């Protein structure tokens, strides 16, 4: 999952997103940061649960077939444990390396909780709370989870209702599903700029205080 963020946008697409953020910030004192991460969490239990789901029935089937054929009898339990161990290790590694399969063993609630926690962590790690007017906004895109989270500083939250971010999230999510993530991100950033300029219009002395686009390595 480590390379998901690097593959999400090409170099040209990154340039377009950066330009969209710069354009949006020309009309507002808000500081917009688009951040793309591979995953919000590594979900180790998904590997274990998935491995058991595959390994247990296969171990039972192989033990039955092999036991009847070789007449092992009472030693079937040890044969079962051997098959179970082999299949568990095999599928544990497969699921760990296969994002689409791993997603099957993670609940939507866990996805949401981990992405929210990651957004809060990155908000502070990237210093979005340090802007002069407390107008930092993080648009976090977590590729593995197919989730987007918008988190704003307290200066913005005092004037902009949190529900207004739902449209921003929906635009990006729909774009990702249609494999048009670049256009969707640019459109969402433009809309975000329009929301911010109503309450935080550009100031004559305004400067860009934060990175426009951050791609997790």
C-alpha positions as CSV (number, residue, x, y, z in Angstrom):
1,X,0.0,0.0,0.0
2,X,3.0,2.3,0.3
3,X,3.0,3.4,-3.3
4,X,-0.7,4.1,-3.7
5,X,-0.2,7.8,-3.1
6,X,2.6,8.1,-5.6
7,X,0.5,6.4,-8.3
8,X,-2.6,8.4,-7.6
9,X,-1.5,11.4,-9.7
10,X,0.9,11.8,-12.5
11,X,3.5,14.6,-12.6
12,X,1.3,16.6,-14.9
13,X,-1.8,16.0,-12.8
14,X,0.1,17.2,-9.7
15,X,1.0,20.4,-11.5
16,X,-2.7,20.9,-12.4
17,X,-3.8,20.4,-8.8
18,X,-1.2,22.8,-7.4
19,X,-2.3,25.4,-10.0
20,X,-5.9,25.0,-8.9
21,X,-5.0,25.6,-5.3
22,X,-3.0,28.7,-6.2
23,X,-5.9,30.0,-8.2
24,X,-8.4,29.4,-5.4
25,X,-6.1,31.1,-2.9
26,X,-6.0,34.3,-5.1
27,X,-9.5,35.1,-3.9
28,X,-9.3,34.1,-0.2
29,X,-7.1,34.5,2.8
30,X,-7.7,30.8,3.5
31,X,-4.8,28.4,3.2
32,X,-5.8,25.3,1.3
33,X,-3.6,22.1,1.5
34,X,-4.4,19.0,-0.6
35,X,-2.7,16.0,0.9
36,X,-2.7,12.5,-0.6
37,X,-1.7,9.5,1.5
38,X,-1.6,5.8,0.7
39,X,-3.5,4.7,3.7
40,X,-4.6,6.1,7.1
41,X,-3.7,2.9,8.9
42,X,-2.2,-0.5,8.1
43,X,-5.1,-2.6,9.5
44,X,-3.1,-5.6,10.8
45,X,-6.3,-7.4,12.0
46,X,-7.6,-7.5,8.4
47,X,-4.7,-9.6,7.4
48,X,-5.4,-12.1,10.2
49,X,-9.1,-12.3,9.7
50,X,-8.8,-12.7,6.0
51,X,-6.1,-15.4,6.4
52,X,-8.3,-17.4,8.8
53,X,-11.3,-17.1,6.5
54,X,-9.4,-18.7,3.6
55,X,-7.1,-21.0,5.6
56,X,-9.6,-22.7,7.8
57,X,-11.9,-24.2,5.1
58,X,-8.9,-25.1,2.9
59,X,-7.2,-26.9,5.8
60,X,-10.4,-28.9,6.5
61,X,-10.8,-29.8,2.8
62,X,-7.2,-30.8,2.3
63,X,-7.1,-32.8,5.6
64,X,-10.2,-34.8,4.6
65,X,-8.9,-35.5,1.1
66,X,-5.4,-36.5,2.2
67,X,-6.6,-38.4,5.3
68,X,-9.0,-40.7,3.3
69,X,-6.4,-41.2,0.6
70,X,-3.5,-42.1,2.9
71,X,-5.5,-43.6,5.7
72,X,-3.8,-41.4,8.3
73,X,-6.6,-41.8,10.9
74,X,-5.8,-40.3,14.3
75,X,-3.0,-38.2,12.9
76,X,-5.5,-36.0,11.0
77,X,-5.4,-33.4,13.7
78,X,-1.7,-32.8,13.2
79,X,-2.2,-32.8,9.5
80,X,-5.0,-30.3,9.8
81,X,-2.8,-28.0,11.9
82,X,0.0,-28.2,9.4
83,X,-2.3,-27.3,6.5
84,X,-3.8,-24.5,8.6
85,X,-0.4,-23.0,9.3
86,X,0.7,-23.1,5.7
87,X,-2.5,-21.7,4.3
88,X,-2.6,-19.0,7.0
89,X,0.9,-17.8,6.3
90,X,0.3,-17.8,2.5
91,X,-3.0,-15.9,2.6
92,X,-1.7,-13.5,5.3
93,X,1.0,-12.4,2.9
94,X,-1.4,-12.3,-0.1
95,X,-3.9,-10.1,1.7
96,X,-1.2,-7.8,3.0
97,X,0.0,-7.1,-0.5
98,X,-3.4,-7.0,-2.2
99,X,-5.3,-3.8,-1.3
100,X,-8.6,-4.6,-3.0
101,X,-8.8,-8.0,-1.2
102,X,-7.7,-6.5,2.2
103,X,-10.6,-4.0,2.0
104,X,-13.1,-6.9,2.2
105,X,-12.1,-7.5,5.8
106,X,-12.3,-4.0,7.1
107,X,-15.6,-2.3,8.2
108,X,-16.8,1.0,6.9
109,X,-16.9,2.3,10.4
110,X,-13.2,1.4,10.9
111,X,-12.3,3.2,7.7
112,X,-14.1,6.3,8.7
113,X,-12.5,6.4,12.2
114,X,-9.0,5.9,10.9
115,X,-9.3,8.5,8.2
116,X,-10.6,11.0,10.6
117,X,-7.8,10.3,13.0
118,X,-5.2,10.6,10.2
119,X,-6.7,13.9,9.1
120,X,-6.3,15.3,12.6
121,X,-2.8,14.0,12.9
122,X,-1.6,15.4,9.6
123,X,-3.4,18.7,10.3
124,X,-1.1,19.3,13.2
125,X,2.0,17.6,11.8
126,X,1.9,19.8,8.7
127,X,1.3,23.0,10.8
128,X,-2.1,24.0,9.4
129,X,-3.0,25.4,12.8
130,X,-0.2,27.9,12.6
131,X,-1.5,30.2,10.0
132,X,-1.8,33.9,10.9
133,X,-5.6,34.1,10.8
134,X,-6.3,30.5,11.7
135,X,-7.6,29.8,8.2
136,X,-5.9,26.5,7.3
137,X,-7.9,23.9,5.5
138,X,-6.7,20.3,4.9
139,X,-8.3,18.2,2.2
140,X,-7.0,14.7,3.0
141,X,-7.4,12.0,0.4
142,X,-6.7,8.5,1.7
143,X,-6.3,6.3,-1.4
144,X,-6.6,2.8,0.2
145,X,-9.8,3.6,2.0
146,X,-11.3,5.6,-0.9
147,X,-12.1,8.3,1.7
148,X,-11.7,12.1,1.7
149,X,-11.7,14.2,4.9
150,X,-11.9,18.0,5.1
151,X,-10.6,19.6,8.3
152,X,-10.5,23.3,8.9
153,X,-8.8,25.5,11.6
154,X,-11.0,27.1,14.3
155,X,-11.0,30.5,12.5
156,X,-12.9,29.0,9.6
157,X,-15.0,26.7,11.8
158,X,-16.3,29.7,13.6
159,X,-17.9,31.0,10.4
160,X,-18.3,28.0,8.0
161,X,-20.7,25.2,8.9
162,X,-19.1,21.8,8.8
163,X,-21.8,20.4,6.6
164,X,-20.6,22.6,3.7
165,X,-17.6,20.3,3.4
166,X,-19.8,17.4,2.4
167,X,-20.1,18.7,-1.2
168,X,-16.3,19.0,-1.4
169,X,-15.9,15.4,-0.3
170,X,-18.6,14.1,-2.6
171,X,-17.1,15.8,-5.7
172,X,-13.7,14.1,-5.1
173,X,-15.2,10.7,-4.2
174,X,-17.4,10.7,-7.3
175,X,-14.4,11.7,-9.4
176,X,-12.2,8.9,-8.0
177,X,-15.0,6.3,-8.8
178,X,-15.0,7.6,-12.3
179,X,-11.2,7.6,-12.5
180,X,-11.3,11.4,-13.0
181,X,-9.6,12.3,-9.7
182,X,-7.6,15.2,-11.1
183,X,-10.6,17.0,-12.5
184,X,-12.6,16.3,-9.4
185,X,-9.9,17.6,-7.0
186,X,-9.5,20.8,-9.1
187,X,-13.3,21.3,-9.1
188,X,-13.5,20.7,-5.3
189,X,-10.6,23.1,-4.6
190,X,-12.4,25.8,-6.7
191,X,-15.6,25.3,-4.8
192,X,-13.7,25.4,-1.5
193,X,-12.1,28.7,-2.6
194,X,-15.6,30.1,-3.3
195,X,-16.8,29.1,0.2
196,X,-13.8,30.6,1.9
197,X,-13.9,33.9,0.0
198,X,-17.3,34.7,1.4
199,X,-16.0,34.9,4.9
200,X,-12.2,35.3,4.3
201,X,-11.6,37.5,1.3
202,X,-8.1,38.0,0.1
203,X,-6.0,40.6,1.9
204,X,-3.5,43.0,0.2
205,X,-0.6,41.6,2.3
206,X,-1.7,38.0,2.0
207,X,1.1,35.4,1.4
208,X,1.1,31.7,0.8
209,X,1.9,30.2,4.2
210,X,1.6,26.5,3.5
211,X,2.4,23.9,0.8
212,X,-0.4,23.6,-1.8
213,X,0.0,19.9,-2.5
214,X,1.6,17.2,-0.3
215,X,2.1,13.6,-1.5
216,X,3.0,11.2,1.2
217,X,6.1,9.1,0.4
